[in-house]
């Protein structure tokens, strides 16, 4: 077999493999991921009645995280029923959520 033909075939196969991986996850996989992020972040927040604020934000693979703001009620009895919000970063590789207080991130909650 001609080495030029072999090189062309190898290049074509490589391009097809790269094109397939660039397509990324399917819509159901993204929906499943978003559900996992919201559930994990809601649980770790320890807020009562946690809800996401907006949509899950996907950072590129260099950062490897998804982010979402979760709002709800603080679990403490004092101050009673005070609303709170946390920023959650979800590590896609380890599937681990990390939270930080986000009261001032987007202004005061009303």
N, C-alpha and C positions, 0 to 999 in steps of 0.2 A: 504494500500500500504506500502511496505517495506521502511523504512527510508533510507536504503542504496541505493535503486533504485532511490528514490526521489533526494537524494544528487547527484547521478551520472547524472541524467537528468538536474538538475540545473547547475551543472558544465559544462555539454555539451552545454547547451544553452548559458551560459556565454562565453565559448570559441568561439562559433560561432559568437556571437555579437562582441566580440573583433576582431576576424579575419575579419569581414566585415568592421569595422571601420578602421582597419589597412591598408585596401586596398587603402583608400584615394579616391580622386576625379578621375573622368574619364578623358580621354584625351580631350574631348570637354570642360569640365569644366576648365581644366588647360589652354587651349587655350583662353577661355573667360577671365580667371583671368589675364593672361599675357597681353592681349589686354587692359584690364581695367587699369593695372599698367602703361603700356606705355602711354596710352592716358592721364591718370591723371597726371603723372609725366611730360609729355610734356607740358601740359597746365599750370601747376604751375611754370614751369621753366621760362616762359616768353621769351624764346629764339625763334628767327625766324627760320623756317624750322627745327624744332627739330627732331632728330632721335636717337634711342637707339644705344649705343655702345655695341655690343655683346648681350647676352641673359639676361633675368631676372634671378636673383639669388634668390633662395628660402632658407631662414633660417628656422631652425626647429621651432616647436611650442613654445619652451621656449622663443625665441626672438619674434616670431609672425610677422616678417616683410619679405618683398620681396625687393630686391635692384636692381637698374639699373642706369647706367650712361647715361645721355642724352647730346647730343652735338648739337650745332646750332650756329646761329649768334646772337650776342648781339643786343638788340633793339635800343640802343643809336645811335645817328648819328655820335658821335665821340668816339672812333675811328671807322671809317666806316668799316662795314662788318667784324669786328673782331670775330673770332670763340671763343666759350666758351663751357664749359662743367660743368654739375652739377651732384652730386650724389643724387639720390632720394631713400628714404626709404619709403615704402608703408606699413602702418599698416593694416594687413589683418583683424583684428577684427573691427576696426572703419572705414576701407576703406579710410584712410586719407593719402595723400602723404606729405612728408617733404623733403625739399631740402637743400643742402649746396653746396657752390662753390667747384668745384673739379678740378681746373686748374692744380694743382700739383699732383693729385692723381695718374695719370698714365703718368706723364711727359707732356711736352709741346705739344700742338696740332700744327700740321704743316698745 
